[in-house]
Amino acid sequence: MNSEIPLAERLRPNSLDEYVGQQHLVGENSVLRTAIRSGQIPSMILWGPPGTGKTTLAHIISQTMNRPFFNLSAINSGVKDVRDVISKAKEKGLFTNQGKPILFIDEIHRFSKSQQDSLLGAVEKGLVTLIGATTENPSFEVISALLSRCQVYILKSLDKDNLEALLETGRLKIQADSNRKIKIKENEALLRFSGGDARKLLNNLELVVNSSEKKTITITNAITMECLQNSIALYDKNGENHYDIISAFIKSMRGSDPNAAVYWLSRMIAGGEEPKFIARRLLILASEDIGAANPTALVLANSCFQAVTVIGYPEAEILLSQTAVYLANSPKSNATYVTLKKAKKLAEETGDLPVPMHLRNAPTKLMAEIGYGQEYKYAHDHEKNFVDIEYLPEEISGHRLYEPQNNPREQADRKRLKDLWNSKYGY
């Protein structure tokens, strides 16, 4: 190649017209494009997966508005670095006519509370326009005082059309830079390995091309698979392999393999992954994949999340390992998850069915007089704390949503439901 700069960097767009994807934010008459044209942009948090263009968008905003641009990475910046760059930005804003400086903070979710607090004054006083980028839900990771002063814009993974357009642009760029002829005969593997990440897609394309010394290269799925499977080994805490490893971690626990689960956990720990990020995934799995088979799993996962939030690394890794092993060894059931999906589908199909009169609350005399709450029977007044009345709208009476799975805990649920409801739900 004529340049050692990665392909994704060489193709970084410089204007909104060159920017690929996120049309809901930057398309004609969209919220951000309109704000940029008006010259009045708010402080903002750009939230989305890796490779969706958060950093690029911040640079484009700065260039389009001709604003001074200051860049910090939350991975290697402390409170002192934040204060120093704010001081420089303030000075730049006061002594130039370029307008309010833009302070871009990559991976703002990695900032501690004290680091985020150090930004507040500058944002409140309008000394800088803050643009923070995060792959994590800002509601969890950005302090409320700072979040309330920022607009949150959600960036989406690029769709197939976006990715194919980028592939073609990348192919032409590599040809021009290397004087080689490149043909992409099959692109499915390249698209699959990218996971909607533009940076990963372009860098993988370049990797596949550079794996051959031929002047004419024809890229197929088989060539792509062989090249990329041999090269993807390390966990990239900056996002390149982030979702592949977390996916393997989750699937190992779902598949009841504690050995693999702790292996993938160790890869994330070694890569510097945030312990709270891992603990949140444990919480989700405890409910989605274990659920009613072992309700204690959710209790333990929640305790783990609270604990790692308090103590952090290195001790947090012991708690994460204990919880991962417990969840992997636990009996599995997605019955409650499936039940929710069925219920949502049923509610969507049947519309706003009325609540049965006997289940309605009667806070006023008029409501009681017209029948609200009449004929309701209080379960605790009856044997076994149960009474056979209708709890669903009449139109879907007897509709079974919860299907207990084949494990001791849920089989006990099935027996109890059958004893209580006889044949009503068919248990």
C-alpha positions as CSV (number, residue, x, y, z in Angstrom):
1,M,0.0,0.0,0.0
2,N,1.1,3.6,-0.6
3,S,0.1,4.6,2.9
4,E,0.4,3.0,6.4
5,I,-2.8,4.9,7.5
6,P,-5.7,2.4,7.8
7,L,-8.2,2.4,5.0
8,A,-11.0,3.5,7.3
9,E,-9.0,6.6,8.3
10,R,-8.1,7.4,4.7
11,L,-11.8,7.3,3.8
12,R,-13.0,9.4,6.7
13,P,-15.6,11.8,5.3
14,N,-15.2,15.6,5.7
15,S,-18.8,16.7,5.1
16,L,-22.4,15.6,5.8
17,D,-22.9,14.9,2.1
18,E,-20.0,12.4,2.2
19,Y,-21.2,10.8,5.5
20,V,-22.8,7.4,5.2
21,G,-25.8,6.3,7.2
22,Q,-27.7,8.0,10.1
23,Q,-30.1,9.8,7.7
24,H,-32.5,10.3,10.7
25,L,-29.9,12.6,12.1
26,V,-28.0,14.1,9.1
27,G,-30.4,13.7,6.2
28,E,-32.1,16.7,4.5
29,N,-34.3,18.6,7.1
30,S,-33.1,16.3,9.9
31,V,-32.5,17.5,13.4
32,L,-28.7,17.8,13.4
33,R,-28.3,19.1,9.8
34,T,-30.9,21.8,10.6
35,A,-29.0,22.7,13.9
36,I,-25.7,22.9,12.0
37,R,-27.2,25.1,9.3
38,S,-28.6,27.4,12.0
39,G,-25.2,27.7,13.6
40,Q,-26.7,26.7,17.0
41,I,-25.8,23.2,18.1
42,P,-26.4,22.0,21.6
43,S,-24.1,19.9,23.7
44,M,-24.8,16.3,22.9
45,I,-24.2,12.7,23.6
46,L,-23.8,10.5,20.5
47,W,-24.8,6.9,21.5
48,G,-24.4,4.0,19.2
49,P,-22.4,0.8,18.4
50,P,-18.7,1.0,17.3
51,G,-18.1,2.1,13.7
52,T,-21.3,4.0,13.2
53,G,-19.6,7.3,12.7
54,K,-19.7,9.1,16.1
55,T,-16.1,10.5,16.0
56,T,-16.5,11.3,12.3
57,L,-19.7,13.2,12.9
58,A,-18.1,15.3,15.7
59,H,-15.2,16.2,13.3
60,I,-17.7,17.1,10.5
61,I,-19.7,19.3,12.8
62,S,-16.5,21.2,13.8
63,Q,-15.3,21.6,10.3
64,T,-18.7,22.6,8.9
65,M,-19.2,25.3,11.6
66,N,-15.5,26.3,11.6
67,R,-15.2,25.8,15.3
68,P,-12.0,25.1,17.2
69,F,-11.9,21.3,18.0
70,F,-10.5,19.7,21.2
71,N,-10.3,16.0,21.6
72,L,-10.0,13.8,24.7
73,S,-10.2,10.1,25.1
74,A,-11.8,8.9,28.4
75,I,-9.4,5.9,28.5
76,N,-6.3,7.9,29.2
77,S,-7.5,11.3,30.4
78,G,-7.8,12.4,34.1
79,V,-9.5,15.4,35.8
80,K,-6.3,17.4,35.2
81,D,-6.4,16.7,31.5
82,V,-10.1,17.8,31.4
83,R,-9.3,21.0,33.2
84,D,-6.3,21.8,31.0
85,V,-8.2,21.3,27.7
86,I,-11.2,23.3,29.0
87,S,-8.8,26.1,29.9
88,K,-7.3,26.0,26.4
89,A,-10.7,25.9,24.8
90,K,-11.8,28.9,26.9
91,E,-8.8,30.9,25.8
92,K,-9.3,29.9,22.2
93,G,-12.9,31.0,22.3
94,L,-12.2,34.3,24.0
95,F,-9.3,35.4,21.7
96,T,-10.5,34.2,18.3
97,N,-13.6,34.8,16.2
98,Q,-14.2,31.2,15.4
99,G,-17.1,30.7,17.8
100,K,-17.6,28.4,20.8
101,P,-15.0,25.6,20.8
102,I,-16.1,22.0,20.5
103,L,-14.8,19.5,23.1
104,F,-15.1,16.0,21.9
105,I,-14.8,13.2,24.5
106,D,-14.6,9.7,23.1
107,E,-15.9,6.9,25.3
108,I,-17.4,9.3,27.8
109,H,-19.0,6.4,29.6
110,R,-15.5,5.5,30.9
111,F,-15.2,8.8,32.7
112,S,-15.6,8.6,36.5
113,K,-18.1,10.8,38.3
114,S,-15.4,13.3,39.3
115,Q,-14.2,13.5,35.7
116,Q,-17.7,14.2,34.5
117,D,-18.3,16.7,37.3
118,S,-15.2,18.6,36.0
119,L,-17.0,19.2,32.7
120,L,-20.2,20.6,34.2
121,G,-19.0,24.2,34.8
122,A,-17.8,24.7,31.2
123,V,-20.9,23.2,29.8
124,E,-23.2,25.2,32.1
125,K,-21.4,28.5,31.3
126,G,-21.4,27.8,27.6
127,L,-17.6,27.9,27.4
128,V,-17.6,24.8,25.2
129,T,-20.0,22.7,23.2
130,L,-19.6,19.2,24.5
131,I,-19.9,16.2,22.2
132,G,-19.5,12.9,24.0
133,A,-19.4,9.6,22.2
134,T,-20.5,6.3,23.9
135,T,-21.4,2.7,23.1
136,E,-23.2,2.4,26.4
137,N,-26.6,3.7,27.5
138,P,-25.9,7.2,28.7
139,S,-28.8,6.9,31.2
140,F,-26.6,4.5,33.1
141,E,-23.1,5.9,32.5
142,V,-23.5,9.7,32.3
143,I,-24.3,11.6,35.5
144,S,-27.7,13.2,35.5
145,A,-26.5,16.7,35.9
146,L,-24.4,16.5,32.8
147,L,-27.0,14.4,30.9
148,S,-29.7,17.0,31.5
149,R,-27.6,19.6,29.7
150,C,-27.1,17.5,26.6
151,Q,-29.2,16.2,23.8
152,V,-28.9,12.5,23.3
153,Y,-28.7,11.3,19.6
154,I,-28.9,7.6,18.8
155,L,-26.8,6.3,16.0
156,K,-27.8,3.0,14.4
157,S,-25.7,0.1,12.9
158,L,-25.3,0.6,9.2
159,D,-27.6,-1.3,7.0
160,K,-26.6,-3.6,4.1
161,D,-26.9,-0.8,1.4
162,N,-24.7,1.5,3.5
163,L,-22.1,-1.3,4.0
164,E,-22.0,-2.3,0.3
165,A,-21.5,1.3,-0.7
166,L,-18.6,1.6,1.7
167,L,-17.1,-1.7,0.3
168,E,-17.2,-0.3,-3.2
169,T,-15.6,3.0,-2.1
170,G,-13.0,1.0,-0.2
171,R,-12.3,-1.2,-3.2
172,L,-11.7,1.7,-5.5
173,K,-9.5,3.5,-2.9
174,I,-7.3,0.4,-2.4
175,Q,-7.0,0.0,-6.2
176,A,-6.0,3.6,-6.6
177,D,-3.4,3.5,-3.8
178,S,-1.8,0.1,-4.7
179,N,-2.1,-0.2,-8.5
180,R,-3.8,-3.6,-8.0
181,K,-7.0,-4.9,-9.6
182,I,-9.6,-5.9,-6.9
183,K,-12.9,-7.7,-7.6
184,I,-15.3,-8.5,-4.8
185,K,-17.1,-11.6,-6.1
186,E,-18.8,-12.4,-2.8
187,N,-19.3,-10.0,0.1
188,E,-21.5,-11.9,2.6
189,A,-18.6,-12.9,4.8
190,L,-17.2,-9.3,4.9
191,L,-20.6,-7.9,5.8
192,R,-21.1,-10.6,8.5
193,F,-17.7,-10.0,10.1
194,S,-18.3,-6.3,10.2
195,G,-21.4,-6.5,12.4
196,G,-22.6,-3.1,11.0
197,D,-19.3,-1.5,11.9
198,A,-18.0,0.7,9.1
199,R,-14.5,0.9,10.4
200,K,-14.3,-2.9,10.9
201,L,-15.7,-3.5,7.4
202,L,-13.1,-1.3,5.7
203,N,-10.2,-2.5,7.8
204,N,-11.2,-6.2,7.2
205,L,-11.4,-5.5,3.4
206,E,-7.8,-4.1,3.6
207,L,-6.7,-7.1,5.6
208,V,-8.0,-9.5,3.1
209,V,-6.4,-7.7,0.2
210,N,-3.1,-7.5,2.0
211,S,-3.1,-11.2,2.7
212,S,-2.4,-11.7,-1.0
213,E,0.6,-10.6,-3.1
214,K,-1.2,-11.0,-6.4
215,K,-1.7,-8.1,-8.7
216,T,-5.3,-9.2,-9.4
217,I,-7.4,-10.2,-6.4
218,T,-10.8,-11.8,-6.5
219,I,-12.4,-11.8,-3.0
220,T,-14.8,-14.7,-2.2
221,N,-16.5,-15.7,1.1
222,A,-14.0,-18.6,1.5
223,I,-11.0,-16.3,1.2
224,T,-12.5,-13.8,3.6
225,M,-13.3,-16.5,6.2
226,E,-9.9,-18.0,6.0
227,C,-8.1,-14.7,6.4
228,L,-10.3,-13.2,9.1
229,Q,-10.7,-16.3,11.2
230,N,-6.9,-16.5,11.4
231,S,-6.4,-12.9,12.3
232,I,-9.2,-12.2,14.8
233,A,-7.7,-13.3,18.1
234,L,-7.4,-10.3,20.5
235,Y,-10.1,-8.5,22.4
236,D,-10.1,-4.9,21.3
237,K,-11.4,-2.7,24.2
238,N,-11.9,0.1,21.7
239,G,-14.6,-1.8,19.9
240,E,-13.2,-3.8,17.0
241,N,-13.9,-7.2,18.5
242,H,-16.0,-6.0,21.4
243,Y,-19.4,-7.5,20.4
244,D,-17.9,-10.8,19.1
245,I,-16.3,-11.6,22.5
246,I,-19.4,-10.6,24.6
247,S,-21.5,-12.7,22.3
248,A,-19.3,-15.7,22.9
249,F,-19.4,-15.1,26.6
250,I,-23.2,-14.9,26.7
251,K,-23.7,-18.0,24.5
252,S,-21.2,-20.0,26.6
253,M,-23.3,-19.3,29.8
254,R,-26.5,-20.0,27.9
255,G,-25.0,-23.3,26.7
256,S,-24.1,-24.3,30.3
257,D,-20.3,-24.2,29.7
258,P,-18.6,-22.5,32.7
259,N,-15.1,-23.3,31.2
260,A,-15.8,-21.3,28.1
261,A,-17.6,-18.6,30.0
262,V,-14.7,-17.8,32.2
263,Y,-12.3,-18.0,29.3
264,W,-14.2,-15.3,27.4
265,L,-14.6,-13.4,30.7
266,S,-10.8,-13.4,31.1
267,R,-10.4,-12.1,27.6
268,M,-12.6,-9.1,28.4
269,I,-10.9,-8.5,31.7
270,A,-7.4,-8.6,30.0
271,G,-8.7,-6.1,27.4
272,G,-9.8,-3.6,30.1
273,E,-13.6,-4.0,29.7
274,E,-15.7,-2.1,32.1
275,P,-16.8,-4.4,35.0
276,K,-20.3,-2.8,35.0
277,F,-20.7,-3.6,31.3
278,I,-20.0,-7.3,32.0
279,A,-22.2,-7.3,35.1
280,R,-25.2,-5.8,33.1
281,R,-24.9,-8.7,30.6
282,L,-25.0,-11.2,33.5
283,L,-28.2,-9.5,34.7
284,I,-29.8,-9.8,31.4
285,L,-28.9,-13.4,30.9
286,A,-30.1,-14.3,34.5
287,S,-33.6,-13.2,33.5
288,E,-33.7,-14.0,29.7
289,D,-32.0,-17.5,29.8
290,I,-32.6,-18.8,33.3
291,G,-35.7,-17.0,34.6
292,A,-38.2,-19.2,36.3
293,A,-35.9,-22.2,36.3
294,N,-33.9,-20.6,39.0
295,P,-35.1,-17.2,40.2
296,T,-32.1,-16.9,42.6
297,A,-29.9,-16.4,39.5
298,L,-31.3,-12.9,39.1
299,V,-30.7,-12.1,42.7
300,L,-27.1,-13.2,42.5
301,A,-26.5,-11.3,39.3
302,N,-28.0,-8.1,40.7
303,S,-25.8,-8.5,43.8
304,C,-22.8,-8.9,41.5
305,F,-23.7,-5.7,39.7
306,Q,-24.0,-3.7,42.9
307,A,-20.8,-5.1,44.3
308,V,-18.6,-4.5,41.2
309,T,-20.0,-1.0,41.0
310,V,-18.6,-0.4,44.5
311,I,-15.3,-2.1,44.4
312,G,-14.1,-2.0,40.8
313,Y,-11.0,-3.9,39.5
314,P,-9.1,-5.9,40.3
315,E,-11.3,-7.6,43.0
316,A,-14.4,-7.2,40.8
317,E,-13.1,-9.9,38.5
318,I,-13.5,-12.5,41.3
319,L,-17.2,-11.6,41.6
320,L,-17.7,-11.7,37.9
321,S,-16.1,-15.1,37.6
322,Q,-18.2,-16.5,40.5
323,T,-21.4,-15.2,39.0
324,A,-20.6,-16.4,35.5
325,V,-19.9,-19.9,36.7
326,Y,-23.1,-19.9,38.7
327,L,-25.2,-18.8,35.8
328,A,-23.5,-21.3,33.4
329,N,-24.2,-24.1,35.9
330,S,-27.8,-23.0,36.5
331,P,-30.7,-24.8,34.8
332,K,-31.9,-22.9,31.8
333,S,-35.3,-21.6,30.7
334,N,-36.4,-18.8,28.4
335,A,-40.1,-19.4,29.3
336,T,-40.7,-16.0,30.8
337,Y,-38.9,-14.3,27.9
338,V,-41.0,-16.2,25.4
339,T,-44.2,-15.5,27.5
340,L,-43.5,-11.8,27.2
341,K,-43.1,-12.0,23.4
342,K,-46.4,-13.9,23.1
343,A,-48.2,-11.4,25.3
344,K,-46.9,-8.4,23.3
345,K,-48.0,-10.1,20.1
346,L,-51.4,-10.9,21.5
347,A,-51.9,-7.4,22.8
348,E,-50.9,-6.0,19.4
349,E,-53.3,-8.3,17.5
350,T,-56.3,-7.9,19.8
351,G,-56.0,-4.1,20.4
352,D,-57.1,-2.3,23.5
353,L,-59.4,-4.8,25.1
354,P,-61.3,-3.4,28.1
355,V,-60.4,-4.4,31.6
356,P,-63.1,-6.6,33.1
357,M,-65.3,-4.5,35.4
358,H,-64.6,-6.7,38.5
359,L,-60.8,-6.0,38.1
360,R,-61.2,-2.2,37.9
361,N,-60.4,0.0,40.8
362,A,-63.3,2.1,42.3
363,P,-61.8,5.2,43.9
364,T,-65.0,7.2,43.7
365,K,-68.6,6.5,44.7
366,L,-69.8,7.0,41.1
367,M,-67.4,4.3,39.9
368,A,-68.6,1.9,42.5
369,E,-72.2,2.6,41.6
370,I,-71.7,1.8,37.9
371,G,-70.0,-1.5,38.7
372,Y,-66.3,-0.9,39.0
373,G,-64.8,-3.6,41.3
374,Q,-68.1,-5.4,41.8
375,E,-67.9,-9.2,42.1
376,Y,-64.1,-9.1,42.6
377,K,-63.0,-11.7,45.1
378,Y,-60.0,-11.1,47.3
379,A,-57.7,-14.2,46.9
380,H,-56.4,-14.1,50.5
381,D,-59.9,-14.6,51.8
382,H,-60.1,-18.0,50.3
383,E,-58.5,-21.4,50.8
384,K,-54.9,-21.7,49.5
385,N,-55.1,-17.9,48.8
386,F,-56.8,-18.7,45.5
387,V,-60.2,-18.0,43.9
388,D,-61.3,-18.9,40.4
389,I,-62.3,-15.7,38.7
390,E,-61.5,-14.3,35.3
391,Y,-58.3,-12.1,35.1
392,L,-58.1,-11.7,31.3
393,P,-60.5,-9.8,29.0
394,E,-63.4,-12.0,28.0
395,E,-62.3,-12.1,24.3
396,I,-59.1,-13.9,25.2
397,S,-60.2,-15.9,28.2
398,G,-58.3,-19.1,28.6
399,H,-55.4,-18.0,26.3
400,R,-52.2,-19.7,27.6
401,L,-49.1,-17.6,27.3
402,Y,-46.8,-19.1,30.0
403,E,-45.4,-22.5,29.0
404,P,-43.3,-24.0,31.9
405,Q,-40.2,-25.8,30.6
406,N,-38.8,-29.1,31.5
407,N,-36.9,-28.4,34.7
408,P,-37.8,-29.1,38.4
409,R,-38.8,-25.5,39.3
410,E,-41.1,-25.0,36.3
411,Q,-42.5,-28.4,36.4
412,A,-43.7,-27.6,39.9
413,D,-45.2,-24.4,38.5
414,R,-47.0,-26.5,35.9
415,K,-48.5,-28.9,38.5
416,R,-49.6,-26.0,40.7
417,L,-51.3,-24.2,37.8
418,K,-53.0,-27.4,36.7
419,D,-54.3,-28.0,40.3
420,L,-55.6,-24.4,40.6
421,W,-57.1,-23.8,37.2
422,N,-58.1,-27.4,36.2
423,S,-58.5,-27.4,32.4
424,K,-58.9,-23.7,31.8
425,Y,-55.4,-23.1,30.5
426,G,-54.7,-26.7,29.5
427,Y,-51.8,-27.3,31.8
